[in-house]
Amino acid sequence: MCGTLAFCKTRFAMCCVGFLLAFQSVSGKAAEIEVRSQAITELQPLPAGITLPVQMGRTLRAGKVKPGTVFQVKTTQRVPISTSGYLNRGAAVRGEVVTSDAGDGTAAHPSRLTVRFTQFSYRGMTVPLVTRAVAMANLMDVDDTFLSMQGGADRGNSSEASWTTRQVGGDEVVRSGWVGPVVGIGVRTVGSADYYGVYSLPAKLQGEDGAIVARAMGVFSTTAVGLYGYDEGAQLESSVGLITITNSRGRAVIRAGDDLLLEVVAGR
């Protein structure tokens, strides 16, 4: 009896040691990851090539909103800005209306709405900003990216952390416990997802010393370009600093809840 009790105590002690070693190993890896990538504490001008998925908080309608009107959008996910730093979601981007023309419903004089983003604010710090719009999605298309392709809870999978969803533009996000690959055409891995957002594969930023950084995609596919879910006849034009929507058949409008994928052209 005593021998059996001693044996049990020994086995229990060995299990405890094993658990502690395993815990230390996992904790060490987690700490190592945290050291490699942390939320920044000092904001510098954002490097060119960084993408900012943002969402509109108000509706801008050509002919009704006045030029000079200031508005704000906010980032919708974590944004990597270097190999070791990221911005948490909710950073604010200051925008202003440049042109607001209702047009007359013809190709010769289409409705036109032009905006630009000039400042980026994060944790009480602000830096200048110049962007272009890569893609824009109507709020209905945005909402669709949060629905399971398998039907969600009514198909036996009640956990959205393990849903497969479709991005605006076609990429599929295959999550398991929030983490998983982003799959493009031909079942090719084009990015990754975690609890904090969706990202492209890491790519070199602009410039000779550009770092290898994943691009924050928000609700968009890695190949998304232009307008999604907007009125027929609407078009997107975006040069350095200016973002213009024209509509020859109706009113150019950006609605509250629409998402934009902005690319930083310059930080100053």
SERO-4910 file (N, C-alpha, C, O; in steps of 0.05 Angstrom, whole numbers):
BEGIN
 pado doro    nc1    nc2    nc3   cac1   cac2   cac3    cc1    cc2    cc3    oc1    oc2    oc3
  Met    A     17    -24      0      0      0      0     17     25      0     12     44    -15
  Cys    A     38     25     17     56     48     19     71     51     -8     75     74    -17
  Gly    A     79     28    -20     93     30    -45     75     42    -67     84     58    -83
  Thr    A     50     34    -67     31     45    -87     27     75    -83     27     90   -102
  Leu    A     25     84    -57     22    112    -52     46    128    -60     43    150    -71
  Ala    A     70    117    -55     94    131    -63     96    133    -93    104    154   -104
  Phe    A     88    111   -107     88    112   -136     70    133   -147     77    148   -166
  Cys    A     46    136   -136     26    156   -145     37    184   -140     34    201   -157
  Lys    A     50    188   -116     61    214   -111     83    221   -131     85    244   -141
  Thr    A     99    201   -138    121    206   -158    109    213   -185    118    232   -198
  Arg    A     89    198   -193     76    203   -219     63    231   -220     65    245   -240
  Phe    A     51    238   -197     38    265   -196     59    287   -198     55    307   -212
  Ala    A     82    283   -184    103    303   -185    114    306   -213    120    328   -222
  Met    A    118    283   -227    128    283   -254    109    298   -273    118    313   -290
  Cys    A     83    293   -270     62    307   -286     63    337   -282     61    352   -300
  Cys    A     66    345   -256     68    373   -250     92    386   -263     90    408   -274
  Val    A    115    373   -261    139    383   -274    135    386   -304    142    406   -316
  Gly    A    123    364   -316    118    365   -345    100    388   -353    105    401   -373
  Phe    A     79    392   -337     60    414   -342     74    441   -341     70    458   -358
  Leu    A     90    445   -320    104    470   -317    124    475   -339    126    498   -349
  Leu    A    138    454   -348    156    457   -370    142    465   -396    150    482   -411
  Ala    A    119    451   -400    103    457   -424     92    485   -423     93    499   -443
  Phe    A     83    493   -399     72    520   -396     93    541   -401     88    561   -415
  Gln    A    117    536   -390    139    555   -394    147    557   -423    153    578   -434
  Ser    A    146    533   -437    153    533   -466    133    549   -482    141    566   -499
  Val    A    107    545   -477     86    560   -491     87    589   -484     85    606   -502
  Ser    A     91    595   -458     93    623   -450    117    637   -463    115    660   -471
  Gly    A    139    622   -464    163    633   -477    158    640   -506    167    661   -515
  Lys    A    144    622   -520    138    627   -548    119    651   -551    123    668   -569
  Ala    A     99    652   -534     81    675   -535     95    701   -530     90    721   -543
  Ala    A    113    701   -510    128    725   -503    146    733   -527    149    757   -533
  Glu    A    157    713   -540    175    718   -562    159    731   -585    169    750   -598
  Ile    A    135    721   -590    118    732   -611    110    760   -604    110    778   -621
  Glu    A    104    765   -578     96    792   -570    119    812   -573    114    835   -580
  Val    A    143    802   -568    166    820   -572    170    826   -601    177    849   -608
  Arg    A    166    806   -618    169    811   -647    149    830   -658    155    846   -676
  Ser    A    125    830   -648    103    847   -658     88    859   -636     75    845   -620
  Gln    A     89    885   -633     75    899   -612     60    924   -622     68    935   -643
  Ala    A     40    932   -607     26    957   -614     46    980   -610     59    981   -589
  Ile    A     47    998   -629     66   1020   -627     57   1040   -605     33   1042   -599
  Thr    A     76   1053   -594     71   1073   -573     77   1101   -582     69   1121   -570
  Glu    A     93   1104   -604    100   1130   -614     93   1130   -644    105   1115   -659
  Leu    A     75   1148   -652     66   1148   -680     85   1165   -697     91   1188   -691
  Gln    A     94   1153   -719    110   1167   -739     94   1167   -765     75   1152   -768
  Pro    A    102   1185   -785     88   1184   -811     88   1155   -822    108   1142   -822
  Leu    A     65   1146   -832     62   1119   -841     78   1115   -867     78   1132   -884
  Pro    A     91   1092   -869    107   1086   -894     88   1082   -917     66   1071   -915
  Ala    A     97   1090   -941     82   1086   -966     79   1056   -971     97   1040   -967
  Gly    A     55   1048   -979     49   1020   -985     32   1007   -963     20    986   -968
  Ile    A     31   1019   -939     14   1009   -918    -16   1012   -927    -23   1033   -939
  Thr    A    -32    992   -921    -61    995   -927    -77    999   -902    -70    989   -881
  Leu    A    -98   1015   -904   -115   1022   -882   -144   1016   -889   -157   1031   -904
  Pro    A   -155    993   -879   -183    987   -883   -199   1005   -864   -195   1004   -840
  Val    A   -217   1021   -875   -232   1040   -858   -262   1038   -865   -270   1028   -886
  Gln    A   -278   1049   -846   -307   1049   -851   -318   1077   -847   -310   1091   -828
  Met    A   -337   1084   -864   -350   1110   -863   -369   1111   -839   -382   1092   -833
  Gly    A   -369   1135   -826   -387   1138   -804   -411   1156   -811   -429   1160   -794
  Arg    A   -411   1168   -835   -432   1186   -843   -435   1183   -874   -417   1174   -887
  Thr    A   -458   1192   -884   -463   1191   -913   -456   1218   -926   -462   1239   -916
  Leu    A   -442   1216   -948   -434   1239   -964   -448   1237   -991   -444   1217  -1006
  Arg    A   -466   1256   -998   -481   1255  -1022   -475   1279  -1040   -477   1302  -1031
  Ala    A   -466   1274  -1064   -458   1295  -1083   -481   1314  -1087   -504   1306  -1091
  Gly    A   -475   1340  -1085   -495   1361  -1089   -508   1369  -1063   -520   1391  -1062
  Lys    A   -506   1353  -1042   -518   1360  -1016   -497   1366   -996   -499   1386   -981
  Val    A   -476   1350   -994   -454   1356   -976   -437   1379   -988   -433   1379  -1012
  Lys    A   -428   1397   -971   -414   1421   -981   -384   1415   -983   -373   1402   -966
  Pro    A   -370   1426  -1004   -341   1425  -1005   -329   1438   -979   -339   1458   -970
  Gly    A   -309   1426   -969   -297   1435   -944   -307   1421   -919   -296   1424   -898
  Thr    A   -329   1405   -923   -339   1390   -900   -319   1369   -890   -307   1355   -906
  Val    A   -314   1369   -864   -295   1350   -852   -310   1326   -841   -331   1329   -829
  Phe    A   -299   1303   -846   -311   1278   -835   -288   1260   -826   -265   1266   -830
  Gln    A   -296   1238   -814   -276   1220   -802   -284   1191   -809   -307   1183   -808
  Val    A   -263   1175   -815   -267   1146   -817   -248   1133   -797   -229   1145   -787
  Lys    A   -254   1107   -791   -237   1093   -771   -229   1066   -782   -243   1053   -796
  Thr    A   -205   1058   -775   -195   1032   -783   -211   1010   -771   -220   1012   -748
  Thr    A   -215    988   -786   -233    967   -777   -218    942   -767   -231    923   -758
  Gln    A   -192    942   -767   -176    920   -757   -148    928   -750   -141    951   -753
  Arg    A   -133    910   -739   -105    914   -733    -90    919   -760    -95    905   -780
  Val    A    -71    939   -760    -57    946   -784    -27    943   -779    -15    959   -764
  Pro    A    -13    923   -792     16    921   -790     29    945   -805     21    952   -827
  Ile    A     49    958   -792     62    980   -805     92    975   -807    107    991   -819
  Ser    A    102    953   -795    130    946   -797    132    916   -789    112    903   -783
  Thr    A    157    906   -790    160    878   -782    156    873   -753    152    850   -744
  Ser    A    156    895   -737    154    891   -708    131    907   -695    127    906   -671
  Gly    A    117    923   -710     96    940   -698     70    941   -714     70    937   -738
  Tyr    A     49    946   -699     23    948   -712      6    969   -697     12    978   -675
  Leu    A    -15    977   -711    -35    996   -700    -60    980   -693    -70    965   -709
  Asn    A    -70    984   -669    -96    972   -662   -119    985   -678   -116   1007   -687
  Arg    A   -141    970   -680   -164    981   -695   -175   1006   -681   -170   1010   -657
  Gly    A   -190   1022   -697   -202   1045   -685   -186   1071   -689   -194   1092   -678
  Ala    A   -164   1070   -703   -149   1094   -709   -166   1112   -728   -180   1101   -745
  Ala    A   -164   1138   -724   -181   1157   -739   -166   1169   -763   -142   1176   -760
  Val    A   -180   1172   -785   -168   1185   -809   -186   1209   -816   -210   1206   -820
  Arg    A   -175   1232   -817   -190   1257   -823   -193   1260   -853   -174   1259   -868
  Gly    A   -218   1264   -861   -223   1268   -889   -237   1295   -894   -249   1306   -875
  Glu    A   -237   1304   -918   -252   1329   -925   -263   1327   -953   -251   1314   -970
  Val    A   -285   1339   -957   -298   1339   -984   -285   1361  -1001   -283   1384   -992
  Val    A   -277   1354  -1025   -264   1373  -1043   -284   1382  -1064   -285   1406  -1069
  Thr    A   -299   1363  -1076   -318   1370  -1097   -344   1356  -1091   -345   1333  -1083
  Ser    A   -367   1371  -1094   -393   1359  -1090   -412   1371  -1111   -423   1393  -1108
  Asp    A   -416   1355  -1133   -431   1365  -1156   -453   1344  -1162   -447   1321  -1168
  Ala    A   -478   1353  -1161   -500   1335  -1165   -502   1325  -1194   -512   1303  -1200
  Gly    A   -491   1341  -1213   -493   1333  -1242   -521   1335  -1252   -539   1344  -1238
  Asp    A   -525   1327  -1278   -551   1328  -1290   -560   1301  -1300   -579   1299  -1316
  Gly    A   -546   1279  -1292   -554   1253  -1300   -545   1245  -1328   -556   1226  -1340
  Thr    A   -526   1259  -1339   -515   1253  -1366   -486   1247  -1364   -472   1253  -1344
  Ala    A   -475   1234  -1385   -447   1228  -1386   -430   1253  -1389   -407   1254  -1380
  Ala    A   -442   1274  -1401   -428   1299  -1405   -425   1314  -1379   -405   1329  -1375
  His    A   -444   1311  -1360   -443   1324  -1334   -451   1305  -1312   -473   1308  -1301
  Pro    A   -434   1285  -1306   -442   1266  -1286   -441   1277  -1258   -428   1298  -1253
  Ser    A   -454   1264  -1240   -452   1271  -1211   -424   1264  -1202   -413   1243  -1209
  Arg    A   -412   1282  -1186   -384   1278  -1179   -380   1285  -1149   -389   1306  -1139
  Leu    A   -366   1267  -1135   -359   1271  -1107   -330   1264  -1104   -321   1242  -1109
  Thr    A   -314   1284  -1094   -286   1281  -1090   -279   1286  -1061   -287   1306  -1050
  Val    A   -263   1268  -1049   -254   1271  -1022   -224   1266  -1020   -212   1256  -1039
  Arg    A   -213   1274   -998   -184   1268   -993   -181   1264   -964   -195   1276   -947
  Phe    A   -161   1248   -957   -154   1243   -928   -127   1256   -923   -108   1253   -938
  Thr    A   -125   1271   -901   -102   1288   -896    -87   1282   -870    -64   1290   -867
  Gln    A   -101   1270   -850    -88   1265   -824    -95   1238   -813   -117   1227   -818
  Phe    A    -76   1227   -798    -81   1201   -785    -76   1205   -756    -55   1215   -747
  Ser    A    -95   1196   -739    -93   1200   -710    -95   1174   -696   -111   1156   -702
  Tyr    A    -78   1170   -676    -76   1145   -661    -66   1151   -632    -44   1161   -629
  Arg    A    -83   1144   -612    -76   1147   -584    -66   1176   -578    -46   1179   -564
  Gly    A    -80   1196   -588    -74   1223   -582    -52   1235   -599    -45   1259   -595
  Met    A    -41   1220   -617    -19   1229   -635    -30   1232   -663    -46   1216   -671
  Thr    A    -20   1252   -678    -30   1257   -705     -7   1262   -724     12   1276   -717
  Val    A     -8   1250   -748     12   1254   -768     -2   1261   -795    -25   1253   -799
  Pro    A     11   1275   -813     -1   1280   -839     -2   1255   -856     12   1235   -851
  Leu    A    -19   1256   -876    -25   1231   -891    -34   1238   -919    -48   1257   -924
  Val    A    -25   1222   -939    -35   1223   -966    -41   1194   -975    -25   1176   -971
  Thr    A    -65   1190   -986    -74   1164   -993    -86   1163  -1021    -92   1183  -1033
  Arg    A    -90   1138  -1030   -107   1133  -1053   -126   1111  -1045   -120   1095  -1027
  Ala    A   -148   1109  -1059   -168   1088  -1053   -163   1064  -1072   -164   1068  -1097
  Val    A   -158   1041  -1061   -154   1017  -1077   -182   1006  -1084   -186    998  -1107
  Ala    A   -200   1004  -1065   -226    993  -1069   -246   1005  -1049   -238   1014  -1028
  Met    A   -272   1004  -1057   -293   1012  -1039   -316    993  -1041   -322    982  -1063
  Ala    A   -330    987  -1019   -352    968  -1019   -376    979  -1005   -374    991   -983
  Asn    A   -399    975  -1017   -425    983  -1006   -430    968   -980   -420    945   -977
  Leu    A   -444    980   -961   -448    968   -935   -461    941   -936   -456    924   -919
  Met    A   -478    935   -957   -490    909   -959   -469    888   -966   -469    865   -955
  Asp    A   -450    895   -984   -428    877   -990   -410    872   -966   -400    851   -962
  Val    A   -407    894   -950   -391    891   -926   -403    871   -907   -390    854   -896
  Asp    A   -429    874   -903   -443    856   -884   -441    827   -893   -440    809   -876
  Asp    A   -441    822   -919   -440    795   -929   -414    780   -922   -414    756   -920
  Thr    A   -393    796   -917   -367    783   -911   -367    771   -883   -348    757   -876
  Phe    A   -387    777   -867   -388    766   -839   -407    742   -837   -413    733   -815
  Leu    A   -418    733   -860   -436    710   -861   -421    685   -869   -403    686   -886
  Ser    A   -428    663   -856   -415    638   -863   -423    627   -890   -447    628   -897
  Met    A   -404    618   -906   -410    606   -932   -424    579   -928   -437    569   -947
  Gln    A   -422    567   -905   -435    541   -899   -462    545   -886   -475    525   -879
  Gly    A   -470    570   -881   -497    574   -870   -496    580   -840   -518    586   -829
  Gly    A   -474    580   -827   -472    588   -799   -486    568   -780   -484    544   -784
  Ala    A   -500    579   -760   -511    563   -739   -532    543   -750   -536    522   -738
  Asp    A   -546    551   -771   -567    533   -781   -556    509   -797   -572    492   -806
  Arg    A   -530    507   -800   -518    484   -813   -501    469   -793   -484    452   -801
  Gly    A   -505    474   -767   -491    459   -747   -465    471   -737   -452    459   -719
  Asn    A   -457    494   -747   -432    507   -738   -440    534   -726   -443    553   -740
  Ser    A   -442    534   -700   -451    558   -686   -429    578   -679   -435    600   -671
  Ser    A   -404    570   -683   -381    587   -675   -371    602   -699   -359    590   -718
  Glu    A   -374    628   -700   -364    644   -722   -333    644   -723   -322    651   -743
  Ala    A   -321    636   -701   -292    634   -700   -282    613   -719   -258    612   -726
  Ser    A   -299    595   -728   -291    573   -746   -307    573   -772   -309    552   -785
  Trp    A   -318    596   -779   -333    598   -804   -314    602   -827   -292    613   -824
  Thr    A   -322    594   -851   -309    602   -876   -326    624   -888   -350    621   -892
  Thr    A   -313    647   -893   -327    670   -904   -315    680   -930   -292    672   -937
  Arg    A   -330    696   -945   -320    706   -971   -315    736   -969   -333    751   -960
  Gln    A   -292    744   -977   -284    773   -977   -296    787  -1002   -304    774  -1021
  Val    A   -298    813  -1000   -307    829  -1023   -286    825  -1045   -263    834  -1042
  Gly    A   -293    814  -1067   -274    809  -1089   -269    779  -1093   -257    772  -1113
  Gly    A   -278    762  -1074   -277    733  -1079   -260    716  -1062   -265    692  -1060
  Asp    A   -239    726  -1049   -222    709  -1032   -239    697  -1010   -258    709  -1001
  Glu    A   -231    673  -1001   -245    659   -979   -226    658   -955   -202    653   -957
  Val    A   -238    663   -932   -223    662   -907   -232    637   -892   -255    634   -884
  Val    A   -213    618   -888   -219    592   -876   -209    592   -847   -186    586   -842
  Arg    A   -227    599   -829   -219    601   -801   -223    576   -784   -242    561   -790
  Ser    A   -206    572   -765   -210    551   -745   -200    563   -719   -176    566   -714
  Gly    A   -219    571   -701   -211    585   -677   -200    612   -684   -181    622   -672
  Trp    A   -213    626   -703   -206    652   -713   -182    653   -732   -180    671   -748
  Val    A   -165    633   -730   -140    633   -746   -143    616   -771   -156    595   -770
  Gly    A   -132    625   -793   -133    608   -817   -122    622   -842   -116    646   -841
  Pro    A   -121    608   -864   -110    620   -889   -132    635   -904   -156    630   -901
  Val    A   -123    654   -920   -140    667   -940   -134    654   -967   -111    653   -975
  Val    A   -154    644   -980   -151    628  -1004   -162    643  -1028   -185    653  -1028
  Gly    A   -146    645  -1049   -154    658  -1073   -161    639  -1096   -169    616  -1090
  Ile    A   -159    647  -1120   -165    631  -1143   -147    607  -1144   -123    609  -1140
  Gly    A   -159    584  -1150   -143    559  -1152   -134    548  -1125   -114    534  -1123
  Val    A   -149    555  -1104   -143    546  -1077   -114    553  -1069   -100    538  -1056
  Arg    A   -106    577  -1078    -79    586  -1072    -80    604  -1047    -97    622  -1045
  Thr    A    -61    599  -1029    -60    616  -1005    -49    643  -1011    -27    646  -1021
  Val    A    -65    664  -1006    -57    691  -1013    -55    709   -988    -49    733   -990
  Gly    A    -61    698   -965    -59    713   -940    -66    697   -916    -66    672   -917
  Ser    A    -72    711   -894    -79    697   -869    -99    714   -853   -103    738   -859
  Ala    A   -111    701   -834   -130    715   -816   -125    707   -788   -116    685   -782
  Asp    A   -131    725   -769   -131    719   -741   -154    734   -728   -171    746   -742
  Tyr    A   -156    734   -702   -178    747   -688   -178    777   -693   -199    789   -691
  Tyr    A   -155    789   -700   -153    818   -703   -157    828   -732   -159    852   -736
  Gly    A   -158    810   -751   -162    820   -779   -154    800   -800   -148    776   -795
  Val    A   -155    809   -825   -147    794   -848   -124    808   -862   -124    832   -865
  Tyr    A   -104    792   -871    -80    803   -882    -72    789   -908    -78    766   -912
  Ser    A    -58    804   -925    -45    792   -948    -20    778   -940    -11    781   -917
  Leu    A     -7    763   -958     19    753   -952     38    776   -950     35    797   -963
  Pro    A     59    774   -933     78    796   -930     91    804   -957     98    786   -973
  Ala    A     94    830   -961    106    840   -986    124    864   -979    119    877   -958
  Lys    A    143    870   -996    161    892   -991    147    918   -995    133    922  -1016
  Leu    A    150    937   -976    139    963   -979    156    979   -999    177    970  -1007
  Gln    A    145   1002  -1008    159   1018  -1028    185   1029  -1016    188   1033   -992
  Gly    A    204   1034  -1034    230   1045  -1025    251   1024  -1023    245   1000  -1019
  Glu    A    276   1032  -1025    298   1013  -1024    300    999   -998    308    975   -996
  Asp    A    293   1012   -976    294   1000   -949    267    990   -940    263    987   -916
  Gly    A    249    986   -958    223    977   -951    223    951   -936    236    932   -943
  Ala    A    208    950   -914    206    926   -898    186    906   -911    170    914   -927
  Ile    A    188    881   -903    169    860   -912    146    860   -892    149    851   -869
  Val    A    123    870   -901    100    873   -883     75    863   -896     70    867   -920
  Ala    A     58    849   -881     32    840   -891     14    865   -893     15    883   -876
  Arg    A     -4    865   -913    -22    887   -917    -49    881   -903    -60    859   -906
  Ala    A    -59    900   -888    -85    897   -875   -106    899   -896   -107    918   -911
  Met    A   -125    879   -898   -144    878   -919   -173    885   -911   -189    891   -928
  Gly    A   -179    884   -885   -206    889   -876   -225    868   -888   -221    844   -885
  Val    A   -246    878   -903   -265    860   -915   -258    853   -944   -273    839   -958
  Phe    A   -235    863   -954   -229    861   -982   -211    838   -989   -194    829   -973
  Ser    A   -214    828  -1014   -196    808  -1025   -169    821  -1031   -167    845  -1034
  Thr    A   -149    804  -1034   -122    814  -1041   -121    825  -1069   -102    840  -1076
  Thr    A   -141    819  -1086   -142    828  -1113   -163    849  -1118   -168    858  -1140
  Ala    A   -177    858  -1096   -199    877  -1099   -190    903  -1110   -170    915  -1102
  Val    A   -205    913  -1130   -199    939  -1143   -225    952  -1151   -243    939  -1163
  Gly    A   -229    978  -1145   -252    992  -1155   -276    991  -1136   -273    987  -1112
  Leu    A   -300    994  -1147   -325    995  -1132   -339    968  -1131   -340    954  -1151
  Tyr    A   -351    962  -1108   -367    938  -1105   -394    945  -1092   -395    957  -1071
  Gly    A   -415    937  -1106   -442    942  -1095   -453    970  -1099   -473    977  -1088
  Tyr    A   -439    986  -1115   -448   1014  -1120   -467   1014  -1144   -469    994  -1159
  Asp    A   -480   1036  -1148   -499   1039  -1170   -486   1034  -1197   -463   1040  -1201
  Glu    A   -502   1022  -1216   -492   1018  -1243   -486   1046  -1255   -502   1064  -1253
  Gly    A   -463   1048  -1267   -455   1074  -1278   -435   1089  -1260   -423   1109  -1268
  Ala    A   -433   1081  -1235   -414   1093  -1217   -385   1084  -1222   -381   1061  -1229
  Gln    A   -366   1102  -1220   -338   1095  -1225   -320   1108  -1204   -327   1129  -1193
  Leu    A   -298   1095  -1199   -278   1105  -1179   -253   1113  -1193   -242   1098  -1209
  Glu    A   -244   1138  -1187   -218   1148  -1197   -202   1157  -1172   -213   1170  -1154
  Ser    A   -177   1149  -1171   -161   1157  -1148   -132   1162  -1156   -118   1143  -1164
  Ser    A   -124   1186  -1155    -96   1193  -1159    -85   1201  -1132    -97   1198  -1111
  Val    A    -61   1212  -1132    -48   1219  -1107    -64   1239  -1091    -67   1262  -1099
  Gly    A    -75   1230  -1069    -89   1248  -1051   -119   1251  -1056   -134   1257  -1037
  Leu    A   -128   1247  -1081   -156   1252  -1087   -171   1226  -1094   -160   1209  -1108
  Ile    A   -195   1224  -1083   -212   1200  -1088   -238   1210  -1099   -253   1225  -1085
  Thr    A   -245   1202  -1123   -269   1213  -1137   -287   1190  -1145   -279   1170  -1157
  Ile    A   -313   1194  -1139   -334   1176  -1149   -351   1193  -1168   -361   1214  -1161
  Thr    A   -355   1182  -1192   -373   1195  -1212   -396   1176  -1218   -393   1151  -1216
  Asn    A   -419   1187  -1224   -442   1171  -1231   -458   1186  -1253   -469   1208  -1248
  Ser    A   -459   1175  -1276   -473   1187  -1299   -502   1181  -1300   -517   1191  -1316
  Arg    A   -511   1163  -1282   -539   1154  -1282   -554   1161  -1257   -579   1156  -1255
  Gly    A   -540   1171  -1237   -553   1177  -1212   -535   1195  -1195   -518   1209  -1206
  Arg    A   -539   1194  -1169   -524   1211  -1151   -499   1196  -1141   -501   1173  -1132
  Ala    A   -476   1209  -1142   -452   1198  -1130   -454   1200  -1100   -459   1222  -1089
  Val    A   -450   1178  -1086   -454   1178  -1057   -436   1157  -1044   -432   1135  -1055
  Ile    A   -426   1164  -1021   -412   1145  -1003   -429   1143   -978   -433   1164   -965
  Arg    A   -438   1120   -970   -457   1117   -948   -443   1109   -922   -422   1097   -922
  Ala    A   -456   1117   -900   -447   1107   -874   -448   1077   -874   -468   1065   -881
  Gly    A   -426   1064   -866   -425   1035   -866   -409   1024   -889   -402   1001   -889
  Asp    A   -405   1041   -910   -388   1032   -932   -359   1030   -923   -350   1045   -905
  Asp    A   -344   1011   -934   -316   1007   -927   -298   1016   -950   -305   1013   -973
  Leu    A   -275   1026   -943   -255   1034   -963   -229   1020   -956   -222   1016   -932
  Leu    A   -214   1013   -976   -187   1003   -972   -168   1025   -983   -165   1028  -1007
  Leu    A   -155   1039   -964   -137   1061   -971   -108   1051   -972   -101   1034   -955
  Glu    A    -93   1061   -990    -64   1056   -990    -49   1082   -985    -55   1102   -998
  Val    A    -30   1081   -966    -15   1105   -960      4   1110   -983     21   1093   -991
  Val    A      2   1134   -994     20   1143  -1016     44   1157  -1004     67   1154  -1012
  Ala    A     39   1174   -983     61   1188   -970     50   1196   -943     27   1201   -939
  Gly    A     69   1198   -924     61   1206   -897     65   1236   -892     58   1246   -870
  Arg    A     75   1250   -911     79   1279   -907     76   1293   -934     79   1317   -936
***
